[in-house]
């Protein structure tokens, strides 16, 4: 990550580190600093129903922070390019941005113009949620994507990208610190051949870095893909990246396209790394391989942690190349890999534009919001002390607690620094030696069976 998160964000976020939320009040990952237009209020929120209303709201400078609610279907006559900052765009249920035109030859123009939204460089602090981006179908014409981002501190959440012409969602130029969460990528239409790029089947979903020299000011795109779903029709670029540091967390891959390739990594001038964690490659021909493009292949690295492939699923390990470090930020994850298919792939409560949004922009859900390991989990009855540590952490179990206790201690960046397992009986006291820990904030998780309790402690 390009800069440390404020401690307050870590403390607030860590309370859910052992469970996923179906909808999040704030982003996790590289785009965690995005706040967009802030909380919707009558004074900062406008609802748009037409293309003219939308473009006026996007380009408005009268409100420093603003929230744009999209109602219904808005048709784009061409790709709309905009520089904007401190904006949130939220789709009401069923809202979509649509451009379904493919112009081939002279009818009515020789150049395809079927992109949708292009967020240009110098844009900053943007949130886009709960929208469907509907394109015309794959046709290989450079730059005509459903969404292009060149901005920084961007969060794209619970969106569905359908049938992008050149691609579904590209991140390039000066873009950096981006989180893409709970998004679905799909091709519902057959590809059209004959585009200027030369590919007859360009169902290539997403690109990070459009060229070998394409990179932000600090050299490498930092992008988190969390709980995303590459679905039927996707052929390649899920994503493909150059000059990037990627984190793919609890993503789901299920496409029957023959020879489909999930992750493509080209080094670019600055190298590319990808930390793939807890992903389910349920149906995909190739998980990942380095992409040859005239750069040093030793400057590419992928590390797989706890991923599976196929139905029934089997463990996979496509790791290769240079060493890839685990991201340092705090994030939530599913405890069981089976939950990826159950929750991310769910048509009603999974990836895509599946949120409930009120007319005033309040997000809610008809689905269980807390997913995975913490579903219906009861607290343990125990005492933990002191909360300001010197050398020993004491855990006293109540008269009803019996079983195998697992105690995990995490640093404030989410790294596990200590694990202790012990069979305990009623009224037992457990003493953990923490003398070797560095000074700082830590979080303790204690679990017996399906009962969990968490604490914050400080080491002097």
Secondary structure, DSSP 8 states (H G I E B T S, - for coil): --S---HHHHHHHHTTTTSEESS-SS--STTTT--TT-S--TTTEEEE-SHHHHHHHHH--S-SSEEEEE-SEEE-SS-EEE--EEEEEEE-TT-EEE-----BTTBS-SS-----EEE-TT-EEEEEES-EEE-S-----TT-EEEEE--EEEEEES-EEE--SSEEEEE-TT-EEEEEES-EEE--S------TT--S---B--EE-SSTT---TTSSEEEEEES-EE-TT--B-SSEESSEEEEEES-EEE---TT-EEEEE--TTT-EEEEEES-EEEE-SEEEEE--SSS-GGGEEEEEESEEETTTTEEE---EES------S-----SSTHHIIIIIT-TTTSSSS--EE-TT--EE-SS-SEEGGGTT-----EEEE-SEESSEEEEEE-TT--EEEEEEEEETTS-EEEEEEEEE-TT-EEEEE-TTS-SEEEEEEEEETTEEEEEEEEE-
